[in-house]
Amino acid sequence: MEDVFFQEQERLLLWAPIFFSFGIGWYFSLATEPALSLALYGCLGLIIFTGLVWRIFLLRLLLIVVTLMAAGFATGGLKSWQLATPVLEKPLSPRMIIGTVEKVSQYRSGKMHVVIRQPEIKRGPTLDKLRIKVNKYDAVPTPGDRIRIKAGLLPPPPPTMPGDFDYARQIWFQGIGAVGYGVTSPEIMEKAPARLISMRGIRQTMAGNIRRSLPGDVGGLAAALITGQRDGISKEVADNMRNSGLAHLLAISGLHMGLLCGAAFFFARFLLTRSEYLTLRYPVKKIAAVIAIGAGLVYVTLSGGGIPTVRAFIMAAILFLGIVADRRAISLRLVAIAAMVILVMSPQALLSVSFQMSFAAVVALVVAYENMGGYLTIHKNQGWGHKLMLYIAASLFTTLVAEMAIAPFALFHFNKLVQYGLLSNLLAMPIMAFWVMPWVVAYLLLAPFGLGEIALYPMSYGLEAIMGIAGYVSHAPGSYRLVPSMALGPVVVIALGALWFGIWRLRWRYFGLLGMALGVTASFFTQQPDILIDNKGKLIGVRNAAADLELSSLRAGRMVRERWAQRAGQEDAEKWQYEDTTYPEDKWLACDRLSCLYRPDHKSRDTLIALVKDERALSEDCRNAQVVISLVPVDIYCPSAKLVIDRWDFYHKGGHALWLPEKSGDWITVKTVAGVRGDRPWSRWK
C-alpha cells in the first residue's frame, strides 16, 4: 500500500480540499453548536502528533487526513463565532426603521428588496442587517444612502419541510437577522457621500445604465453578464435558460473570466511591445500577466464576487502568476487551491449549489481533457473542415462532461433533469464565446469613458439569439424531466466515486466507477414522505393512490406548495377531493367538514390516519385512528393512536414529515424541521 501511495504522491495534494470539506460538513451536520475551544485544541494536538510520527509514511497520511478534517470543522466553528449574527426572535408589527442601504435588488415585476445595515428599529432589538421587500416606492435608493421606512419584521423563515434548503442559514452567514415587508415607500434621508460610494453602488448604477440602454430581458441579461446582478431578468426568461441547460451562462465563471483576463493580457502585451525601449529592457510578458490579474480582480469586485467568479479568478491568477514566475501551472492543482481558498474564507460555501456545481463541472472537465484532450486538439496544418468538425466534437464533449458532472447536484437541489442541454449549448456557446463576451470586454474598457453604449447594441443581437435558443429548446416536448428528491447520501457517494476515478492515475481508480454506480443505484431507493405538514399547521400534503402528492388547500402557503410539488417531482400538486364519507373502507381518503380519514393505498392499509381540522372530531377519531394529526390542540386521551401530532407540535417543532409503514407492524418514521436543523445559531426556535 505504501508503494501505491508513493506512486500517486503527486496527486495526494488534490485530496486536501476534499477532506477539509468533510470537516466542514461534519460541523454543519451537528444538532448542537460544538465547543470551539475543543475543536481548535484538537486540531493543534493533531498537528503536533503528526510532526512526531512524520517518518512513518502511512500513519503520517492518516493523521494528515484527520487533521484536515479537524481543520475544516474548526474553520466552520470559527466562521460562526466570528459572525454571531443576532436573529429576530418573534414577529414585530410595522414600525419605523432607519438605516444605511447595503444592497438593492430591483426586479422586473416592480418589486424591490433592500438590505439595510445597522438598522435603528423603533421599540425593537439591535440587529446587524435586515432584508425588506418593498412593493411600492417613489425612488430607488442606492448603497450608502440613509433611508427611513415603516416595515413589519419577521424571523428568517425555516425550511418548508425537514431536510429542505435552509434559507435562514444562508442569510445568517450574510449577517441578516430578520426579513420584512415595507408598508410605506422608503424615504431617502441622506444620499451616500461621494467618498463612501461602494462597489455595490457602482454595480447598481452600471446595471441601471445598461437596462436603460437595453430595455427588457436583453438589458437584464447584459447587466447579469457585466455586473452579476440578475434582478432585471424576467421569470419566464430565467426559467427558459434553466430548462434549456443554459443557466450557467448567467453565472460569471471560467468562460467570462478567461476571455476577460486573456483579452487584457494580449492587449497589454500588444501595447507594451509597440515600444522597442520597453521590450528590450523589461519583461513585458510578465508585466502583461500582472495587468491581466488586475483586470480580473476588478471584474470580480464589479460582479459581486460570486463563488464561480472567485473560483475562476483564483485559477486565472495562479496561471498568470505562473507566467510571472516562469513556471507551468498544473490544472487540477489550480482547482484544489481555488477550493481551499474559498472554503477557508467562507466554509459555508460548501453548502451552496453554486460551489457544488461550479467545482463539479470544472473538475470533470479538467480530468476529461487530461485523458481525452489529445483527440480534440486542433493543429495548424489541418483543413478548415477538419477544424470545424473538431470544434463541434469538442463542444459536444465539453457539454456532455459538464452536464453529467452537475446532474447529481441539479437533481438534488432542483429535481430537474435537462434533456436537450447538448443541443442548446452547441447552438448558444459559439454566440456567447465569439460574439457576446468580446463585446462585454469592450464595454468594460469603454464604460469608464462614457462610451459603453457602443458595445451594448451589437452585444444585444447575440443575447437575443441566445434567448431565442433558450425559449425554443425549453418549450420543445420533453425538454426537461422532473424527478422526486434524492437523499444526500447517494449524491455524496456519486461525488466521491467520481473524485476517486478522476484524481488517481493507477488502475485502482476504477473502483470509483463502482462507487458511482452504487450511488446512482441507491438514489432510486430514496423514500419520499407520505404526509407533510407545514410549519404553521395550515397546510397538509398526502400521497394519493398513485403516490402523487395532493394538498389540503390551494390557498395557504404558495411558496410551500410550490416547493413541496418540486420536491415530489411534480409540476404542481392538486387539491384532494372531499367526499362526505365517515370511514374509508375502500377509498384512500374521505372527508367531512371536521376531519379527513386517510388510508394510503401505496402503503400498509392497516394504518388509518385522522387529519383533524376541528376539535369536535377528536372524540371519535381518537378512538379509531392509529395516527392523529390535528391542526388544533389535542387535550384528550387517544386510546387507539400510536402517534398524536397536534398544533403545539407544529408551534414548537415546525413542519413535520411522516413515512408510513410498508407492512403491518413496522414503525412510523417522523422527522421535524426543528429536529433536523438542531439548536444552531441560525435555527433558534423561540
C-alpha positions as CSV (number, residue, x, y, z in Angstrom):
1,M,0.0,0.0,0.0
2,E,2.9,2.4,0.8
3,D,4.3,1.8,-2.7
4,V,0.9,2.6,-4.3
5,F,0.6,5.9,-2.4
6,F,4.3,6.7,-3.3
7,Q,3.5,6.3,-7.0
8,E,0.5,8.6,-6.6
9,Q,2.3,11.1,-4.4
10,E,1.8,14.0,-6.9
11,R,-2.0,13.5,-6.6
12,L,-2.2,13.4,-2.8
13,L,-2.4,17.2,-2.5
14,L,-5.6,17.1,-4.6
15,W,-7.4,15.4,-1.7
16,A,-6.7,18.2,0.7
17,P,-9.9,20.3,0.0
18,I,-12.0,17.1,-0.1
19,F,-11.0,16.1,3.5
20,F,-11.2,19.7,4.6
21,S,-14.8,19.7,3.2
22,F,-15.6,16.5,5.2
23,G,-14.7,18.5,8.4
24,I,-16.9,21.4,7.3
25,G,-19.8,19.1,6.5
26,W,-19.4,17.4,9.9
27,Y,-19.6,20.8,11.6
28,F,-22.8,21.7,9.8
29,S,-24.4,18.3,10.4
30,L,-24.4,18.6,14.2
31,A,-27.6,19.1,16.1
32,T,-26.0,21.5,18.6
33,E,-23.2,24.1,18.4
34,P,-19.9,22.4,19.4
35,A,-17.3,23.9,21.8
36,L,-15.0,25.9,19.6
37,S,-12.1,25.6,22.0
38,L,-12.1,21.8,21.8
39,A,-12.1,21.9,18.0
40,L,-9.1,24.3,18.0
41,Y,-7.1,22.4,20.7
42,G,-7.9,19.1,18.9
43,C,-6.6,20.5,15.6
44,L,-3.4,21.8,17.2
45,G,-2.8,18.5,19.0
46,L,-3.2,16.6,15.7
47,I,-0.7,18.8,14.0
48,I,1.8,18.2,16.8
49,F,1.3,14.5,16.8
50,T,1.6,14.4,13.0
51,G,5.0,16.0,13.3
52,L,6.1,13.5,15.9
53,V,5.4,10.5,13.7
54,W,6.3,12.1,10.4
55,R,8.7,9.3,9.4
56,I,6.0,6.6,9.4
57,F,4.5,7.2,6.0
58,L,1.1,5.6,6.2
59,L,0.5,6.9,9.8
60,R,1.5,10.3,8.6
61,L,-1.0,10.2,5.7
62,L,-3.8,9.0,8.1
63,L,-3.0,11.8,10.6
64,I,-2.9,14.4,7.8
65,V,-6.4,13.3,6.7
66,V,-7.7,13.6,10.2
67,T,-6.0,16.9,10.7
68,L,-7.6,18.3,7.5
69,M,-11.0,17.2,8.7
70,A,-10.4,18.7,12.1
71,A,-9.2,21.9,10.5
72,G,-12.4,22.1,8.3
73,F,-14.5,21.5,11.4
74,A,-12.7,24.3,13.3
75,T,-12.9,26.7,10.4
76,G,-16.7,26.3,10.3
77,G,-16.9,27.0,14.0
78,L,-14.6,30.0,13.7
79,K,-16.7,31.5,11.0
80,S,-19.9,31.1,13.0
81,W,-18.2,32.6,16.1
82,Q,-16.8,35.5,14.1
83,L,-20.2,36.4,12.6
84,A,-22.5,35.7,15.6
85,T,-25.4,37.3,13.7
86,P,-28.2,38.4,16.0
87,V,-31.6,37.0,14.9
88,L,-35.0,38.4,15.5
89,E,-36.9,36.1,17.9
90,K,-40.5,37.0,17.2
91,P,-42.5,38.9,14.6
92,L,-42.8,42.7,15.0
93,S,-45.7,44.8,13.8
94,P,-45.0,47.6,11.3
95,R,-42.8,50.3,12.8
96,M,-40.3,52.9,11.7
97,I,-36.8,51.7,10.7
98,I,-33.8,53.9,9.9
99,G,-30.6,52.6,8.5
100,T,-28.0,52.6,5.7
101,V,-28.7,50.8,2.5
102,E,-26.2,48.0,1.8
103,K,-27.8,46.3,-1.3
104,V,-30.8,46.9,-3.5
105,S,-32.3,44.3,-5.8
106,Q,-34.9,45.7,-8.3
107,Y,-37.0,43.1,-10.2
108,R,-38.8,43.2,-13.5
109,S,-42.1,42.6,-11.6
110,G,-41.7,46.0,-10.0
111,K,-40.8,44.7,-6.5
112,M,-37.6,45.6,-4.7
113,H,-35.6,44.1,-1.9
114,V,-33.5,46.4,0.2
115,V,-30.8,45.2,2.7
116,I,-30.3,47.7,5.5
117,R,-27.3,47.6,7.8
118,Q,-27.1,48.9,11.3
119,P,-30.9,49.5,11.5
120,E,-32.4,51.6,14.2
121,I,-35.7,49.8,14.9
122,K,-38.3,51.7,16.9
123,R,-39.0,49.7,20.1
124,G,-37.1,46.8,18.6
125,P,-34.0,44.7,19.1
126,T,-30.5,45.5,17.9
127,L,-29.7,43.7,14.6
128,D,-26.8,43.8,12.2
129,K,-28.8,43.7,8.9
130,L,-32.4,43.5,7.7
131,R,-33.8,42.4,4.3
132,I,-37.1,44.2,3.4
133,K,-39.4,43.6,0.5
134,V,-40.9,46.8,-0.9
135,N,-43.8,46.6,-3.4
136,K,-44.3,50.4,-3.9
137,Y,-41.7,53.1,-4.0
138,D,-41.2,56.6,-5.3
139,A,-37.4,56.4,-5.7
140,V,-34.8,53.6,-5.8
141,P,-32.1,54.1,-3.1
142,T,-28.5,53.2,-3.8
143,P,-26.0,51.5,-1.5
144,G,-24.7,54.0,1.1
145,D,-28.0,56.0,1.2
146,R,-29.6,56.7,4.6
147,I,-33.3,55.7,4.4
148,R,-36.4,55.6,6.6
149,I,-39.1,53.1,6.1
150,K,-42.1,51.7,8.0
151,A,-41.9,47.9,7.9
152,G,-43.1,44.8,9.6
153,L,-40.3,42.3,10.6
154,L,-40.3,38.5,10.8
155,P,-37.7,36.0,11.9
156,P,-35.9,34.3,8.9
157,P,-38.2,31.6,7.6
158,P,-37.3,27.9,8.3
159,P,-37.2,25.2,5.7
160,T,-40.5,24.2,4.1
161,M,-40.0,20.6,5.2
162,P,-37.5,18.6,7.2
163,G,-34.1,18.5,5.3
164,D,-35.1,21.1,2.7
165,F,-33.0,24.1,1.8
166,D,-32.4,26.4,4.8
167,Y,-32.8,30.0,3.7
168,A,-32.4,31.2,7.3
169,R,-28.9,29.7,7.5
170,Q,-27.9,31.2,4.2
171,I,-28.8,34.8,5.1
172,W,-27.5,34.3,8.7
173,F,-24.0,33.9,7.1
174,Q,-24.7,37.1,5.2
175,G,-25.3,38.9,8.5
176,I,-29.0,39.2,8.0
177,G,-31.1,38.6,11.2
178,A,-34.6,39.4,10.0
179,V,-36.8,39.8,6.9
180,G,-39.7,42.1,6.5
181,Y,-42.2,43.9,4.3
182,G,-42.5,47.6,3.8
183,V,-45.8,49.3,4.3
184,T,-44.5,52.7,3.2
185,S,-42.2,53.8,0.4
186,P,-38.6,54.2,1.6
187,E,-37.7,57.8,2.2
188,I,-34.1,58.8,1.3
189,M,-33.0,60.9,4.2
190,E,-29.4,61.4,3.1
191,K,-27.6,60.4,-0.1
192,A,-24.4,58.5,0.1
193,P,-21.4,60.8,0.2
194,A,-19.2,60.5,-2.9
195,R,-16.3,59.3,-0.8
196,L,-18.4,56.5,0.6
197,I,-19.9,55.2,-2.7
198,S,-19.2,51.5,-2.6
199,M,-18.6,49.0,-5.3
200,R,-22.2,47.8,-4.8
201,G,-23.3,51.3,-5.6
202,I,-21.2,51.4,-8.8
203,R,-22.6,48.0,-9.7
204,Q,-26.2,49.2,-9.2
205,T,-25.5,52.3,-11.2
206,M,-23.9,50.4,-14.0
207,A,-26.7,47.8,-14.1
208,G,-29.3,50.6,-14.2
209,N,-27.5,52.3,-17.1
210,I,-27.3,49.0,-19.0
211,R,-31.0,48.3,-18.5
212,R,-31.9,51.8,-19.6
213,S,-29.9,51.5,-22.8
214,L,-31.3,48.0,-23.5
215,P,-34.8,47.7,-22.1
216,G,-36.4,44.4,-21.4
217,D,-34.8,41.0,-20.8
218,V,-31.9,41.8,-23.2
219,G,-30.7,44.5,-20.8
220,G,-31.3,42.2,-17.8
221,L,-29.0,39.6,-19.4
222,A,-26.4,42.1,-20.3
223,A,-26.4,43.5,-16.8
224,A,-26.1,40.0,-15.4
225,L,-23.1,39.2,-17.5
226,I,-21.3,42.5,-16.7
227,T,-22.3,43.2,-13.1
228,G,-23.6,39.9,-11.8
229,Q,-27.0,41.4,-11.0
230,R,-29.8,39.2,-12.3
231,D,-32.7,41.2,-10.9
232,G,-33.6,42.5,-14.4
233,I,-34.2,39.1,-15.9
234,S,-37.9,38.1,-16.0
235,K,-39.0,34.8,-14.5
236,E,-40.0,33.5,-18.0
237,V,-36.5,34.0,-19.4
238,A,-34.8,32.7,-16.3
239,D,-37.0,29.5,-16.5
240,N,-36.2,29.2,-20.2
241,M,-32.5,29.4,-19.5
242,R,-32.7,26.8,-16.8
243,N,-35.0,24.4,-18.7
244,S,-32.7,24.5,-21.8
245,G,-29.5,24.0,-19.8
246,L,-28.1,27.5,-20.5
247,A,-28.4,28.9,-16.9
248,H,-24.7,28.5,-16.5
249,L,-24.2,31.4,-19.0
250,L,-25.7,33.7,-16.4
251,A,-23.1,32.8,-13.8
252,I,-19.8,34.7,-14.3
253,S,-17.3,31.9,-14.3
254,G,-14.4,30.4,-16.3
255,L,-15.6,31.4,-19.7
256,H,-16.2,35.0,-18.8
257,M,-13.0,35.3,-16.6
258,G,-10.8,33.6,-19.2
259,L,-11.9,35.8,-22.0
260,L,-11.6,39.0,-20.0
261,C,-8.2,38.2,-18.5
262,G,-7.0,36.8,-21.8
263,A,-8.0,39.9,-23.6
264,A,-6.4,42.1,-21.0
265,F,-3.2,40.1,-21.2
266,F,-2.9,40.2,-25.0
267,F,-4.0,43.8,-25.3
268,A,-1.5,44.9,-22.6
269,R,1.3,42.8,-24.2
270,F,0.5,44.2,-27.6
271,L,0.7,47.8,-26.4
272,L,3.9,47.2,-24.5
273,T,5.7,45.5,-27.4
274,R,4.9,48.6,-29.6
275,S,7.8,50.3,-27.6
276,E,11.2,48.9,-28.5
277,Y,12.6,50.6,-25.4
278,L,10.2,48.7,-23.1
279,T,10.6,45.4,-25.0
280,L,14.4,45.3,-24.7
281,R,14.6,46.5,-21.1
282,Y,11.6,45.0,-19.3
283,P,9.8,41.6,-19.1
284,V,6.7,42.8,-21.0
285,K,5.1,39.4,-20.9
286,K,5.3,39.3,-17.1
287,I,4.0,42.9,-16.9
288,A,1.1,41.9,-19.1
289,A,0.3,39.0,-16.8
290,V,0.2,41.3,-13.8
291,I,-2.1,43.6,-15.7
292,A,-4.4,40.7,-16.5
293,I,-4.6,39.7,-12.9
294,G,-5.5,43.3,-12.0
295,A,-8.2,43.3,-14.7
296,G,-9.6,40.0,-13.3
297,L,-9.7,41.4,-9.8
298,V,-11.6,44.5,-10.9
299,Y,-14.1,42.2,-12.7
300,V,-14.5,40.0,-9.6
301,T,-15.2,43.1,-7.5
302,L,-17.5,44.7,-10.0
303,S,-19.6,41.5,-10.5
304,G,-20.2,40.9,-6.8
305,G,-17.7,38.1,-6.1
306,G,-19.9,35.1,-6.5
307,I,-18.4,31.7,-5.9
308,P,-18.0,30.7,-9.6
309,T,-16.4,34.1,-10.2
310,V,-14.0,33.8,-7.3
311,R,-13.0,30.3,-8.3
312,A,-12.4,31.3,-11.9
313,F,-10.3,34.3,-10.8
314,I,-8.2,32.3,-8.4
315,M,-7.4,29.8,-11.1
316,A,-6.7,32.6,-13.7
317,A,-4.5,34.5,-11.2
318,I,-2.4,31.4,-10.5
319,L,-2.0,30.7,-14.2
320,F,-0.7,34.3,-14.8
321,L,1.5,34.1,-11.6
322,G,3.0,31.0,-13.3
323,I,3.9,33.2,-16.2
324,V,5.5,35.8,-13.8
325,A,7.4,33.0,-12.0
326,D,8.4,31.2,-15.2
327,R,6.5,28.1,-14.0
328,R,3.8,26.0,-15.6
329,A,0.7,25.6,-13.5
330,I,-0.9,22.2,-13.2
331,S,-4.7,22.3,-13.8
332,L,-6.1,20.1,-11.0
333,R,-3.8,21.8,-8.5
334,L,-5.3,25.1,-9.6
335,V,-8.8,23.7,-8.8
336,A,-7.7,22.3,-5.4
337,I,-6.0,25.6,-4.5
338,A,-9.1,27.6,-5.5
339,A,-11.4,25.3,-3.5
340,M,-9.2,25.6,-0.4
341,V,-9.1,29.4,-0.6
342,I,-12.8,29.6,-0.9
343,L,-13.5,27.1,1.9
344,V,-11.1,28.7,4.3
345,M,-12.6,32.2,3.7
346,S,-16.2,31.0,3.5
347,P,-16.7,27.5,4.8
348,Q,-20.5,27.9,4.4
349,A,-19.9,28.0,0.7
350,L,-19.7,24.2,0.7
351,L,-23.5,24.0,1.2
352,S,-24.3,26.3,-1.7
353,V,-25.4,24.9,-5.0
354,S,-23.1,27.3,-6.9
355,F,-20.0,25.9,-5.2
356,Q,-21.0,22.3,-5.7
357,M,-22.0,22.7,-9.4
358,S,-19.1,25.0,-10.3
359,F,-16.4,22.8,-8.9
360,A,-18.1,19.6,-10.1
361,A,-18.1,20.9,-13.7
362,V,-14.5,22.3,-13.7
363,V,-13.0,19.1,-12.0
364,A,-14.8,16.9,-14.5
365,L,-13.7,19.0,-17.5
366,V,-10.0,19.1,-16.3
367,V,-10.0,15.3,-15.8
368,A,-11.7,14.7,-19.1
369,Y,-9.3,16.8,-21.1
370,E,-6.3,15.3,-19.2
371,N,-7.3,12.0,-20.6
372,M,-9.1,12.8,-23.9
373,G,-7.9,16.2,-24.8
374,G,-5.3,15.0,-27.3
375,Y,-8.0,13.6,-29.5
376,L,-9.7,17.0,-29.8
377,T,-6.6,19.2,-30.3
378,I,-6.7,21.4,-33.4
379,H,-3.4,21.7,-35.3
380,K,-2.4,24.4,-37.7
381,N,-1.9,22.0,-40.7
382,Q,-5.5,20.7,-40.5
383,G,-8.1,21.9,-43.1
384,W,-11.0,24.1,-42.1
385,G,-13.5,21.3,-42.5
386,H,-11.4,19.1,-40.1
387,K,-11.1,22.0,-37.7
388,L,-14.8,22.7,-37.7
389,M,-15.6,19.0,-37.0
390,L,-13.1,19.0,-34.1
391,Y,-14.7,22.2,-32.7
392,I,-18.2,20.7,-32.9
393,A,-16.9,17.5,-31.3
394,A,-15.1,19.4,-28.5
395,S,-18.2,21.5,-27.8
396,L,-20.3,18.4,-27.6
397,F,-17.7,16.6,-25.4
398,T,-17.4,19.6,-23.1
399,T,-21.2,20.0,-22.7
400,L,-21.7,16.3,-22.2
401,V,-19.0,16.1,-19.5
402,A,-20.2,19.2,-17.7
403,E,-23.9,18.1,-17.8
404,M,-23.0,14.7,-16.4
405,A,-20.9,16.2,-13.7
406,I,-23.6,18.6,-12.4
407,A,-26.5,16.2,-12.9
408,P,-26.5,14.7,-9.3
409,F,-26.4,18.2,-7.8
410,A,-29.1,19.5,-10.1
411,L,-31.3,16.6,-9.3
412,F,-30.7,17.0,-5.5
413,H,-31.3,20.8,-5.4
414,F,-33.8,21.4,-8.3
415,N,-35.4,18.0,-9.0
416,K,-34.9,18.7,-12.7
417,L,-33.1,16.9,-15.5
418,V,-32.5,18.9,-18.6
419,Q,-32.7,16.6,-21.7
420,Y,-31.7,18.9,-24.6
421,G,-28.7,20.6,-23.0
422,L,-26.3,19.3,-25.7
423,L,-28.3,20.9,-28.4
424,S,-28.9,24.3,-26.8
425,N,-25.2,24.6,-25.7
426,L,-24.0,23.6,-29.2
427,L,-26.1,26.4,-30.6
428,A,-25.5,29.1,-27.9
429,M,-21.9,28.6,-26.9
430,P,-20.3,29.9,-30.1
431,I,-22.5,33.0,-30.0
432,M,-21.6,33.6,-26.3
433,A,-17.8,33.0,-26.8
434,F,-17.2,34.7,-30.1
435,W,-19.8,37.5,-30.1
436,V,-21.3,38.4,-26.7
437,M,-18.2,38.1,-24.5
438,P,-15.9,40.2,-26.7
439,W,-18.5,43.0,-26.6
440,V,-18.6,42.5,-22.8
441,V,-14.9,43.1,-22.6
442,A,-15.3,46.1,-24.9
443,Y,-18.0,47.5,-22.7
444,L,-15.8,47.3,-19.6
445,L,-13.0,49.1,-21.5
446,L,-15.3,51.8,-22.9
447,A,-17.7,52.4,-19.9
448,P,-15.2,54.5,-17.8
449,F,-15.1,57.0,-20.7
450,G,-18.9,57.1,-21.1
451,L,-18.8,55.1,-24.4
452,G,-20.2,51.8,-23.1
453,E,-23.3,52.0,-25.4
454,I,-21.1,51.5,-28.4
455,A,-20.6,47.9,-27.2
456,L,-24.1,47.3,-25.9
457,Y,-26.0,47.4,-29.1
458,P,-24.0,44.8,-31.0
459,M,-24.0,42.7,-27.8
460,S,-27.8,42.7,-27.7
461,Y,-28.1,40.8,-31.1
462,G,-26.1,37.9,-29.6
463,L,-28.2,38.0,-26.4
464,E,-31.4,38.0,-28.3
465,A,-30.2,34.9,-30.3
466,I,-29.3,33.1,-27.1
467,M,-32.8,34.0,-25.6
468,G,-34.4,32.7,-28.7
469,I,-32.5,29.4,-28.5
470,A,-33.4,29.0,-24.8
471,G,-37.1,29.7,-25.5
472,Y,-37.2,27.3,-28.4
473,V,-35.4,24.4,-26.6
474,S,-37.2,24.9,-23.3
475,H,-40.7,24.7,-24.9
476,A,-39.8,21.6,-27.0
477,P,-41.6,18.4,-25.9
478,G,-39.7,16.6,-23.2
479,S,-37.1,19.4,-22.7
480,Y,-36.8,18.6,-19.1
481,R,-37.9,16.0,-16.7
482,L,-38.9,16.4,-13.0
483,V,-37.9,13.7,-10.6
484,P,-38.5,13.2,-6.9
485,S,-35.9,14.4,-4.5
486,M,-32.7,12.4,-3.8
487,A,-31.3,11.8,-0.4
488,L,-27.9,13.4,0.4
489,G,-26.1,10.1,0.9
490,P,-26.3,8.9,-2.8
491,V,-25.1,12.3,-4.0
492,V,-22.1,12.2,-1.7
493,V,-21.3,8.6,-2.8
494,I,-21.5,9.6,-6.5
495,A,-19.3,12.6,-6.0
496,L,-16.6,10.6,-4.0
497,G,-16.7,7.9,-6.7
498,A,-16.1,10.4,-9.4
499,L,-13.3,12.1,-7.5
500,W,-11.6,8.7,-6.8
501,F,-11.8,7.9,-10.5
502,G,-10.6,11.4,-11.6
503,I,-7.8,12.1,-9.2
504,W,-5.9,8.8,-9.1
505,R,-3.7,7.6,-12.1
506,L,-3.2,3.9,-11.3
507,R,-5.7,1.1,-12.0
508,W,-7.3,1.3,-8.6
509,R,-9.0,4.4,-9.9
510,Y,-11.7,2.2,-11.5
511,F,-13.1,1.4,-8.0
512,G,-14.5,5.0,-8.4
513,L,-16.8,3.8,-11.2
514,L,-18.2,1.2,-8.8
515,G,-18.8,3.9,-6.2
516,M,-20.6,6.0,-8.8
517,A,-22.8,3.0,-9.8
518,L,-23.7,2.3,-6.2
519,G,-24.6,5.9,-5.6
520,V,-26.8,6.0,-8.7
521,T,-28.5,2.7,-7.7
522,A,-29.1,4.0,-4.1
523,S,-30.7,7.2,-5.4
524,F,-33.6,5.1,-6.9
525,F,-34.4,3.8,-3.4
526,T,-34.9,7.2,-1.8
527,Q,-38.2,7.1,0.2
528,Q,-40.5,10.1,-0.2
529,P,-42.5,11.3,2.8
530,D,-46.2,10.1,2.8
531,I,-47.5,13.0,4.8
532,L,-46.3,16.6,5.0
533,I,-47.5,19.4,7.4
534,D,-46.2,22.9,7.1
535,N,-44.6,25.0,9.8
536,K,-47.8,26.8,10.7
537,G,-50.0,23.8,10.7
538,K,-52.2,25.2,7.9
539,L,-51.3,23.0,5.0
540,I,-51.2,19.2,4.8
541,G,-50.0,17.1,1.9
542,V,-50.6,13.3,1.5
543,R,-49.8,10.7,-1.2
544,N,-52.8,9.5,-3.2
545,A,-53.4,6.0,-4.7
546,A,-50.8,6.7,-7.4
547,A,-48.3,8.0,-4.8
548,D,-48.6,11.6,-6.1
549,L,-48.8,14.5,-3.6
550,E,-52.2,16.1,-3.0
551,L,-52.8,19.1,-0.8
552,S,-55.5,20.2,1.7
553,S,-55.6,23.7,0.2
554,L,-54.5,25.6,-2.8
555,R,-54.7,29.0,-1.0
556,A,-52.4,28.6,2.0
557,G,-48.6,28.8,1.7
558,R,-48.0,29.4,-2.0
559,M,-44.2,29.1,-1.7
560,V,-44.6,26.0,0.5
561,R,-47.0,24.4,-2.1
562,E,-44.6,25.0,-4.9
563,R,-41.6,23.7,-3.0
564,W,-43.4,20.5,-1.9
565,A,-44.5,19.9,-5.5
566,Q,-41.0,20.4,-6.8
567,R,-39.5,18.0,-4.2
568,A,-42.1,15.5,-5.2
569,G,-41.1,15.7,-8.8
570,Q,-44.4,17.3,-9.9
571,E,-45.2,20.5,-11.9
572,D,-47.9,21.2,-9.3
573,A,-49.9,19.4,-6.6
574,E,-53.7,19.2,-6.8
575,K,-56.1,19.7,-4.0
576,W,-57.6,16.5,-2.7
577,Q,-61.2,15.9,-3.4
578,Y,-63.6,15.9,-0.4
579,E,-66.2,13.2,0.0
580,D,-68.8,13.2,2.8
581,T,-67.9,9.7,4.0
582,T,-67.3,8.7,7.6
583,Y,-64.8,5.9,7.2
584,P,-63.0,5.0,4.0
585,E,-63.2,1.2,3.7
586,D,-62.2,1.2,0.1
587,K,-61.0,4.7,-0.5
588,W,-57.6,6.2,0.2
589,L,-59.2,9.5,1.6
590,A,-62.6,10.6,2.8
591,C,-63.5,13.8,4.5
592,D,-66.3,15.7,6.2
593,R,-66.4,19.3,7.4
594,L,-64.5,18.4,10.6
595,S,-61.7,16.0,9.5
596,C,-60.3,13.6,6.9
597,L,-59.5,9.9,7.2
598,Y,-56.5,8.8,5.2
599,R,-55.8,5.1,4.5
600,P,-52.8,5.1,2.0
601,D,-53.2,2.6,-1.0
602,H,-49.4,2.7,-1.7
603,K,-48.5,1.5,1.9
604,S,-50.0,-0.7,4.5
605,R,-53.8,-0.2,4.7
606,D,-53.8,-1.3,8.3
607,T,-52.8,2.3,9.2
608,L,-55.7,4.7,9.5
609,I,-54.7,8.4,9.8
610,A,-57.0,11.1,11.1
611,L,-56.4,14.6,9.7
612,V,-58.4,16.7,12.2
613,K,-59.4,20.3,11.4
614,D,-62.0,20.8,14.1
615,E,-61.8,19.8,17.8
616,R,-65.3,18.3,17.6
617,A,-63.9,15.5,15.5
618,L,-61.3,14.5,18.1
619,S,-63.6,12.3,20.4
620,E,-64.5,10.0,17.5
621,D,-61.2,10.0,15.6
622,C,-59.1,9.4,18.7
623,R,-61.0,6.1,19.2
624,N,-60.4,4.8,15.7
625,A,-57.3,6.1,14.1
626,Q,-53.7,4.8,14.6
627,V,-52.3,8.2,13.8
628,V,-53.9,11.5,14.7
629,I,-52.7,14.7,13.1
630,S,-54.6,17.7,14.4
631,L,-54.5,21.3,13.4
632,V,-56.0,22.1,16.8
633,P,-54.6,21.3,20.2
634,V,-55.4,17.7,21.4
635,D,-56.4,17.9,25.1
636,I,-58.0,14.4,25.3
637,Y,-56.6,10.9,25.5
638,C,-56.5,9.0,22.2
639,P,-56.6,5.2,23.2
640,S,-56.2,3.8,19.7
641,A,-53.5,6.2,18.5
642,K,-49.8,5.2,18.4
643,L,-48.9,8.7,17.4
644,V,-50.5,12.1,18.1
645,I,-49.3,15.3,16.5
646,D,-51.1,18.5,17.2
647,R,-50.9,22.3,16.8
648,W,-48.5,22.6,19.7
649,D,-46.0,20.3,18.0
650,F,-46.1,22.5,14.9
651,Y,-45.5,25.6,17.1
652,H,-42.5,24.1,18.9
653,K,-41.0,21.8,16.2
654,G,-42.1,23.3,12.9
655,G,-43.1,21.3,9.9
656,H,-43.4,17.5,10.0
657,A,-42.8,14.7,7.5
658,L,-44.1,11.2,8.1
659,W,-43.1,7.9,6.4
660,L,-45.8,5.3,6.9
661,P,-45.0,1.6,7.3
662,E,-44.8,-0.6,4.2
663,K,-46.4,-3.5,6.0
664,S,-48.3,-4.0,9.2
665,G,-46.3,-3.8,12.4
666,D,-43.5,-1.5,11.0
667,W,-42.6,1.8,12.6
668,I,-43.8,5.2,11.5
669,T,-40.9,7.5,10.9
670,V,-41.4,11.1,11.9
671,K,-39.0,14.0,11.2
672,T,-39.4,17.6,12.1
673,V,-37.8,20.8,10.8
674,A,-36.5,21.6,14.3
675,G,-35.2,18.1,14.8
676,V,-33.2,18.1,11.5
677,R,-31.9,21.7,11.9
678,G,-31.0,21.3,15.6
679,D,-30.2,24.0,18.0
680,R,-27.8,26.1,16.0
681,P,-27.2,29.9,15.9
682,W,-29.3,30.3,12.8
683,S,-32.1,28.0,13.9
684,R,-33.1,29.1,17.4
685,W,-36.8,28.2,18.0
686,K,-38.4,30.6,20.4
